[in-house]
Amino acid sequence: MFTNGMKRNSMRLVALAGMAACATAVVMTGSASGVADTAAAPAATELRLTGVVRDFKERSVSGGHTDFERNPSAGFGHFVNIVNDTLDEDRKPTFKSTGNKLSSNYRDAQGRNRIPPRSYIASMSGDTNGSISNSSGGQVENAASLAKWFRDVPGTNTSRTLELTLKRVGTSNIFSFDDRTDPMFSSRGGFFPVNGELFGNSAGDSKNFHFSFELNTEFTYKKAAGQVFTFTGDDDVWVYVDGKLVIDIGGIHSAVSQTIDMDRLSWLEDGKTYRLDFFFAERHRTQSNFRIDTTIALRKVEPPVISGKFD
């Protein structure tokens, strides 16, 4: 989706500054899968994670999906409350509403955007509240249309695996993937993993703008260790920890950033392993922005079985 480059760079700086302030002396070590170890061991330089990208046709062509290249009734922008707060039995997001526009952001003490309040996410000193519109957003057709975003559906989408490599930022504890600096994507002008692949580009386009991406990972929670996850980009992004929604960036919009501090999740137990499930959709021309910054030693979870291209 469309974006403002200066705004995107500003959001990056806020996210990185806040994460650096939270980072402790924890050293992420072990293999490239990101297994945490002791401070005496060599530090990992990258985290390699594998997810599934699903390609769709836009709504105006035969076999197109109604939510891709959609013009929402309430306009473009950051919308929340499209998905429910918990994943279903298949570990997929489920439809809650057509969305409510976020009129102003909820922020933490470092000035980072955060998810609007949830009963299971603790407030912290310095939090400030934003506001949400009560009117319907028209961002998604219905429950049935959303259910197809992150499932292989013959005739509706095609799929393949996609590996992302998060690089350590200097000597910090921050690992980052940025489409603007990643060797593969920087030459493509954004996060376009399936240009000319699967269903292929829309007629007349040099890029494939209509796809979703699902990334399933796990991590060991380290209490008070500064474990933070930030996403910056467009369009829809939902992040769940232990099956609960912790980042809510729904809707068709320009680049938006949101952060979750794992110490806000009071039910997490120090030293125990939890899932972090990430869901992304690119639904509209003309930009696709994708950046992850995290101080969490995320580990690969085997992605769902994929269909490949359907006949």
One Martini backbone bead per residue (centre of mass of N, CA, C, O) as a GRO file, in nm:
protein
  311
    1MET     BB    1   0.103   0.031   0.009
    2PHE     BB    2   0.103   0.337   0.064
    3THR     BB    3   0.378   0.581   0.145
    4ASN     BB    4   0.596   0.752   0.377
    5GLY     BB    5   0.929   0.764   0.403
    6MET     BB    6   0.974   0.952   0.645
    7LYS     BB    7   0.778   0.812   0.835
    8ARG     BB    8   0.915   0.536   0.833
    9ASN     BB    9   1.193   0.627   0.946
   10SER     BB   10   1.083   0.738   1.212
   11MET     BB   11   0.964   0.471   1.318
   12ARG     BB   12   1.229   0.319   1.329
   13LEU     BB   13   1.376   0.499   1.538
   14VAL     BB   14   1.175   0.459   1.767
   15ALA     BB   15   1.193   0.152   1.787
   16LEU     BB   16   1.503   0.126   1.830
   17ALA     BB   17   1.529   0.309   2.075
   18GLY     BB   18   1.337   0.152   2.260
   19MET     BB   19   1.486  -0.122   2.244
   20ALA     BB   20   1.760  -0.030   2.346
   21ALA     BB   21   1.651   0.058   2.628
   22CYS     BB   22   1.547  -0.246   2.698
   23ALA     BB   23   1.801  -0.377   2.660
   24THR     BB   24   2.013  -0.623   2.767
   25ALA     BB   25   2.280  -0.861   2.838
   26VAL     BB   26   2.162  -1.046   2.652
   27VAL     BB   27   2.267  -1.335   2.464
   28MET     BB   28   2.230  -1.450   2.139
   29THR     BB   29   2.261  -1.798   2.074
   30GLY     BB   30   2.388  -2.031   1.850
   31SER     BB   31   2.211  -2.090   1.607
   32ALA     BB   32   2.027  -1.955   1.341
   33SER     BB   33   1.752  -2.014   1.504
   34GLY     BB   34   1.790  -1.862   1.802
   35VAL     BB   35   1.929  -1.986   2.051
   36ALA     BB   36   1.957  -1.949   2.372
   37ASP     BB   37   2.234  -1.865   2.591
   38THR     BB   38   2.527  -1.784   2.703
   39ALA     BB   39   2.753  -1.519   2.740
   40ALA     BB   40   3.009  -1.709   2.653
   41ALA     BB   41   2.893  -1.743   2.387
   42PRO     BB   42   2.846  -1.708   2.076
   43ALA     BB   43   2.698  -1.485   1.874
   44ALA     BB   44   2.439  -1.438   1.693
   45THR     BB   45   2.369  -1.296   1.358
   46GLU     BB   46   2.099  -1.476   1.308
   47LEU     BB   47   1.755  -1.534   1.196
   48ARG     BB   48   1.579  -1.824   1.076
   49LEU     BB   49   1.266  -1.808   0.902
   50THR     BB   50   0.962  -2.001   0.821
   51GLY     BB   51   0.702  -1.951   0.585
   52VAL     BB   52   0.383  -1.857   0.427
   53VAL     BB   53   0.288  -1.786   0.097
   54ARG     BB   54  -0.014  -1.632  -0.044
   55ASP     BB   55  -0.182  -1.619  -0.348
   56PHE     BB   56  -0.382  -1.366  -0.519
   57LYS     BB   57  -0.654  -1.243  -0.670
   58GLU     BB   58  -0.819  -0.991  -0.768
   59ARG     BB   59  -1.158  -0.893  -0.756
   60SER     BB   60  -1.186  -0.812  -1.084
   61VAL     BB   61  -1.130  -1.112  -1.136
   62SER     BB   62  -1.131  -1.424  -1.205
   63GLY     BB   63  -1.110  -1.563  -0.884
   64GLY     BB   64  -1.123  -1.337  -0.700
   65HIS     BB   65  -1.070  -1.162  -0.404
   66THR     BB   66  -1.264  -0.939  -0.221
   67ASP     BB   67  -1.008  -0.820  -0.030
   68PHE     BB   68  -0.849  -0.760  -0.302
   69GLU     BB   69  -0.861  -0.441  -0.392
   70ARG     BB   70  -1.005  -0.281  -0.179
   71ASN     BB   71  -1.270  -0.031  -0.102
   72PRO     BB   72  -1.341   0.100   0.175
   73SER     BB   73  -1.609   0.256   0.322
   74ALA     BB   74  -1.402   0.415   0.543
   75GLY     BB   75  -1.144   0.381   0.415
   76PHE     BB   76  -0.828   0.439   0.468
   77GLY     BB   77  -0.637   0.265   0.726
   78HIS     BB   78  -0.620   0.210   1.064
   79PHE     BB   79  -0.755  -0.101   1.182
   80VAL     BB   80  -0.951  -0.247   1.427
   81ASN     BB   81  -1.129  -0.541   1.511
   82ILE     BB   82  -1.121  -0.774   1.289
   83VAL     BB   83  -1.006  -0.961   1.507
   84ASN     BB   84  -0.969  -1.180   1.736
   85ASP     BB   85  -0.797  -1.250   2.048
   86THR     BB   86  -0.812  -1.548   1.933
   87LEU     BB   87  -0.736  -1.842   1.821
   88ASP     BB   88  -0.805  -2.112   1.667
   89GLU     BB   89  -0.769  -2.457   1.630
   90ASP     BB   90  -0.566  -2.372   1.371
   91ARG     BB   91  -0.414  -2.103   1.430
   92LYS     BB   92  -0.626  -1.874   1.341
   93PRO     BB   93  -0.775  -1.608   1.246
   94THR     BB   94  -1.080  -1.431   1.333
   95PHE     BB   95  -1.375  -1.285   1.287
   96LYS     BB   96  -1.525  -0.975   1.421
   97SER     BB   97  -1.502  -0.734   1.199
   98THR     BB   98  -1.474  -0.455   0.969
   99GLY     BB   99  -1.384  -0.236   1.160
  100ASN     BB  100  -1.195   0.023   1.343
  101LYS     BB  101  -1.082   0.329   1.354
  102LEU     BB  102  -0.777   0.474   1.428
  103SER     BB  103  -0.751   0.796   1.539
  104SER     BB  104  -0.539   0.728   1.776
  105ASN     BB  105  -0.263   0.646   1.946
  106TYR     BB  106  -0.122   0.411   2.142
  107ARG     BB  107   0.128   0.452   2.405
  108ASP     BB  108   0.436   0.450   2.537
  109ALA     BB  109   0.706   0.579   2.710
  110GLN     BB  110   0.875   0.565   2.418
  111GLY     BB  111   0.645   0.625   2.182
  112ARG     BB  112   0.518   0.360   2.115
  113ASN     BB  113   0.314   0.174   1.960
  114ARG     BB  114   0.006   0.018   2.074
  115ILE     BB  115  -0.225  -0.172   2.175
  116PRO     BB  116  -0.513  -0.170   2.266
  117PRO     BB  117  -0.665  -0.251   2.534
  118ARG     BB  118  -0.623  -0.544   2.742
  119SER     BB  119  -0.679  -0.766   2.998
  120TYR     BB  120  -0.391  -0.934   2.927
  121ILE     BB  121  -0.255  -0.639   2.922
  122ALA     BB  122  -0.038  -0.456   3.076
  123SER     BB  123   0.018  -0.174   3.224
  124MET     BB  124   0.231   0.124   3.209
  125SER     BB  125   0.436   0.352   3.276
  126GLY     BB  126   0.351   0.612   3.035
  127ASP     BB  127   0.095   0.559   2.922
  128THR     BB  128  -0.110   0.630   2.633
  129ASN     BB  129  -0.411   0.727   2.491
  130GLY     BB  130  -0.639   0.677   2.248
  131SER     BB  131  -0.862   0.630   1.956
  132ILE     BB  132  -1.192   0.497   1.850
  133SER     BB  133  -1.410   0.417   1.623
  134ASN     BB  134  -1.755   0.303   1.594
  135SER     BB  135  -1.748   0.262   1.305
  136SER     BB  136  -1.761   0.099   1.022
  137GLY     BB  137  -1.504  -0.011   0.775
  138GLY     BB  138  -1.500  -0.235   0.535
  139GLN     BB  139  -1.224  -0.420   0.516
  140VAL     BB  140  -1.412  -0.679   0.524
  141GLU     BB  141  -1.649  -0.883   0.425
  142ASN     BB  142  -1.605  -1.163   0.605
  143ALA     BB  143  -1.548  -1.459   0.756
  144ALA     BB  144  -1.504  -1.626   0.493
  145SER     BB  145  -1.287  -1.444   0.362
  146LEU     BB  146  -1.075  -1.449   0.596
  147ALA     BB  147  -1.033  -1.767   0.611
  148LYS     BB  148  -0.851  -1.759   0.330
  149TRP     BB  149  -0.579  -1.612   0.390
  150PHE     BB  150  -0.447  -1.875   0.588
  151ARG     BB  151  -0.539  -2.081   0.357
  152ASP     BB  152  -0.565  -2.344   0.154
  153VAL     BB  153  -0.749  -2.268  -0.160
  154PRO     BB  154  -0.880  -2.393  -0.416
  155GLY     BB  155  -0.888  -2.127  -0.662
  156THR     BB  156  -0.783  -1.882  -0.458
  157ASN     BB  157  -0.492  -2.008  -0.390
  158THR     BB  158  -0.136  -2.004  -0.352
  159SER     BB  159   0.178  -2.176  -0.241
  160ARG     BB  160   0.476  -2.103  -0.035
  161THR     BB  161   0.774  -2.082   0.089
  162LEU     BB  162   0.946  -1.847   0.329
  163GLU     BB  163   1.252  -1.692   0.399
  164LEU     BB  164   1.375  -1.523   0.687
  165THR     BB  165   1.636  -1.279   0.775
  166LEU     BB  166   1.759  -1.185   1.084
  167LYS     BB  167   1.966  -0.922   1.172
  168ARG     BB  168   2.207  -0.806   1.347
  169VAL     BB  169   2.251  -0.496   1.519
  170GLY     BB  170   2.545  -0.506   1.547
  171THR     BB  171   2.592  -0.531   1.913
  172SER     BB  172   2.316  -0.583   1.967
  173ASN     BB  173   1.983  -0.736   2.054
  174ILE     BB  174   1.895  -0.673   1.761
  175PHE     BB  175   1.665  -0.798   1.524
  176SER     BB  176   1.645  -0.760   1.155
  177PHE     BB  177   1.390  -0.694   0.907
  178ASP     BB  178   1.434  -0.529   0.579
  179ASP     BB  179   1.330  -0.460   0.264
  180ARG     BB  180   1.548  -0.220   0.213
  181THR     BB  181   1.815  -0.431   0.287
  182ASP     BB  182   1.747  -0.679   0.166
  183PRO     BB  183   1.880  -0.842  -0.098
  184MET     BB  184   1.611  -0.929  -0.236
  185PHE     BB  185   1.411  -0.667  -0.183
  186SER     BB  186   1.566  -0.406  -0.262
  187SER     BB  187   1.536  -0.468  -0.581
  188ARG     BB  188   1.198  -0.456  -0.558
  189GLY     BB  189   1.083  -0.213  -0.373
  190GLY     BB  190   1.000  -0.441  -0.160
  191PHE     BB  191   0.751  -0.664  -0.037
  192PHE     BB  192   0.799  -0.910  -0.304
  193PRO     BB  193   0.790  -1.258  -0.312
  194VAL     BB  194   0.579  -1.310  -0.598
  195ASN     BB  195   0.703  -1.220  -0.852
  196GLY     BB  196   0.588  -1.405  -1.118
  197GLU     BB  197   0.424  -1.597  -0.924
  198LEU     BB  198   0.202  -1.828  -0.933
  199PHE     BB  199  -0.040  -1.623  -1.038
  200GLY     BB  200   0.087  -1.358  -1.055
  201ASN     BB  201   0.054  -1.072  -1.197
  202SER     BB  202  -0.113  -0.824  -1.272
  203ALA     BB  203  -0.220  -0.659  -1.521
  204GLY     BB  204   0.053  -0.435  -1.585
  205ASP     BB  205   0.234  -0.545  -1.357
  206SER     BB  206   0.561  -0.569  -1.187
  207LYS     BB  207   0.388  -0.655  -0.936
  208ASN     BB  208   0.283  -0.844  -0.644
  209PHE     BB  209  -0.001  -0.729  -0.432
  210HIS     BB  210  -0.148  -1.033  -0.362
  211PHE     BB  211  -0.094  -1.135  -0.027
  212SER     BB  212   0.017  -1.368   0.218
  213PHE     BB  213   0.167  -1.412   0.560
  214GLU     BB  214   0.298  -1.690   0.754
  215LEU     BB  215   0.441  -1.700   1.096
  216ASN     BB  216   0.594  -1.957   1.293
  217THR     BB  217   0.694  -1.938   1.638
  218GLU     BB  218   0.944  -1.946   1.907
  219PHE     BB  219   1.005  -1.890   2.271
  220THR     BB  220   1.190  -1.781   2.550
  221TYR     BB  221   1.105  -1.655   2.844
  222LYS     BB  222   1.251  -1.341   2.983
  223LYS     BB  223   1.243  -1.187   3.256
  224ALA     BB  224   1.344  -0.861   3.233
  225ALA     BB  225   1.504  -0.871   2.923
  226GLY     BB  226   1.374  -0.699   2.684
  227GLN     BB  227   1.128  -0.829   2.527
  228VAL     BB  228   1.076  -0.728   2.184
  229PHE     BB  229   0.814  -0.645   1.934
  230THR     BB  230   0.836  -0.506   1.595
  231PHE     BB  231   0.619  -0.352   1.352
  232THR     BB  232   0.663  -0.229   1.002
  233GLY     BB  233   0.375  -0.161   0.789
  234ASP     BB  234   0.204  -0.321   0.503
  235ASP     BB  235  -0.080  -0.403   0.592
  236ASP     BB  236  -0.189  -0.641   0.752
  237VAL     BB  237  -0.131  -0.708   1.117
  238TRP     BB  238  -0.092  -1.008   1.326
  239VAL     BB  239  -0.009  -1.080   1.671
  240TYR     BB  240   0.064  -1.383   1.856
  241VAL     BB  241   0.070  -1.491   2.203
  242ASP     BB  242  -0.038  -1.775   2.304
  243GLY     BB  243  -0.310  -1.695   2.125
  244LYS     BB  244  -0.273  -1.376   2.168
  245LEU     BB  245  -0.337  -1.055   2.100
  246VAL     BB  246  -0.061  -0.788   2.050
  247ILE     BB  247  -0.105  -0.706   1.741
  248ASP     BB  248  -0.304  -0.432   1.566
  249ILE     BB  249  -0.285  -0.401   1.198
  250GLY     BB  250  -0.537  -0.309   1.027
  251GLY     BB  251  -0.584  -0.268   0.702
  252ILE     BB  252  -0.556  -0.014   0.454
  253HIS     BB  253  -0.222   0.121   0.448
  254SER     BB  254   0.028   0.269   0.556
  255ALA     BB  255   0.289   0.276   0.741
  256VAL     BB  256   0.298   0.085   1.051
  257SER     BB  257   0.351   0.086   1.408
  258GLN     BB  258   0.414  -0.188   1.654
  259THR     BB  259   0.439  -0.284   2.010
  260ILE     BB  260   0.568  -0.561   2.219
  261ASP     BB  261   0.597  -0.633   2.561
  262MET     BB  262   0.640  -0.925   2.735
  263ASP     BB  263   0.600  -0.800   3.032
  264ARG     BB  264   0.281  -0.758   2.985
  265LEU     BB  265   0.256  -1.080   3.003
  266SER     BB  266   0.165  -1.220   3.300
  267TRP     BB  267   0.142  -1.538   3.220
  268LEU     BB  268   0.424  -1.555   3.177
  269GLU     BB  269   0.698  -1.783   3.224
  270ASP     BB  270   0.996  -1.821   3.331
  271GLY     BB  271   1.155  -2.037   3.085
  272LYS     BB  272   0.927  -2.063   2.891
  273THR     BB  273   0.753  -2.180   2.606
  274TYR     BB  274   0.635  -1.991   2.314
  275ARG     BB  275   0.417  -1.865   2.084
  276LEU     BB  276   0.468  -1.687   1.765
  277ASP     BB  277   0.217  -1.540   1.558
  278PHE     BB  278   0.221  -1.436   1.210
  279PHE     BB  279   0.018  -1.190   1.019
  280PHE     BB  280  -0.004  -1.110   0.663
  281ALA     BB  281  -0.120  -0.842   0.428
  282GLU     BB  282  -0.135  -0.773   0.076
  283ARG     BB  283  -0.407  -0.559  -0.092
  284HIS     BB  284  -0.255  -0.294  -0.226
  285ARG     BB  285  -0.172  -0.056  -0.403
  286THR     BB  286   0.189   0.048  -0.434
  287GLN     BB  287   0.290  -0.083  -0.160
  288SER     BB  288   0.549  -0.283   0.036
  289ASN     BB  289   0.593  -0.307   0.386
  290PHE     BB  290   0.871  -0.468   0.586
  291ARG     BB  291   0.932  -0.477   0.949
  292ILE     BB  292   1.154  -0.631   1.187
  293ASP     BB  293   1.196  -0.587   1.549
  294THR     BB  294   1.404  -0.780   1.785
  295THR     BB  295   1.492  -0.932   2.122
  296ILE     BB  296   1.404  -1.214   2.024
  297ALA     BB  297   1.474  -1.567   2.018
  298LEU     BB  298   1.366  -1.687   1.754
  299ARG     BB  299   1.206  -1.990   1.643
  300LYS     BB  300   1.152  -2.240   1.443
  301VAL     BB  301   0.853  -2.348   1.288
  302GLU     BB  302   0.682  -2.556   1.126
  303PRO     BB  303   0.516  -2.518   0.860
  304PRO     BB  304   0.264  -2.552   0.685
  305VAL     BB  305   0.121  -2.731   0.465
  306ILE     BB  306   0.152  -2.712   0.119
  307SER     BB  307   0.021  -2.706  -0.213
  308GLY     BB  308   0.092  -2.531  -0.417
  309LYS     BB  309  -0.001  -2.530  -0.733
  310PHE     BB  310  -0.299  -2.524  -0.868
  311ASP     BB  311  -0.497  -2.666  -1.133
   0.00000   0.00000   0.00000
